[in-house]
Amino acid sequence: MATATVLLTVDLRYAPAGRIPKTYLLDAAAEIGWLAAWARQTSQDPRSPQPRL
């Protein structure tokens, strides 16, 4: 989770500034997806069976 957050921050900081290619904004979208999936998974009731990702 920490790695996804760091990569998202780097992508959003440097892609709009032109220091890295704009295609890294697609990577930022993927990182947001991973973080959302992780948050959704960890917010479920811990007593219910957890599906494997």
PEBELVEN-V308774 format. One record per backbone hydrogen bond with DSSP energy under -0.5 kcal/mol. CO is the residue of the C=O (numbers start at 1). NH is the residue of the N-H. If there is no record, write none. Layout:
co=CO nh=NH
co=CO nh=NH
This chain:
co=1 nh=5
co=2 nh=6
co=3 nh=7
co=4 nh=8
co=5 nh=9
co=6 nh=10
co=7 nh=11
co=8 nh=12
co=9 nh=13
co=10 nh=14
co=11 nh=15
co=14 nh=18
co=14 nh=19
co=14 nh=20
co=15 nh=18
co=21 nh=24
co=22 nh=25
co=23 nh=26
co=23 nh=27
co=24 nh=28
co=25 nh=29
co=26 nh=30
co=27 nh=31
co=28 nh=32
co=29 nh=33
co=30 nh=34
co=31 nh=35
co=32 nh=36
co=33 nh=37
co=34 nh=38
co=35 nh=39
co=36 nh=40
co=37 nh=41
co=38 nh=42
co=39 nh=43
co=41 nh=44
co=45 nh=48
co=49 nh=51
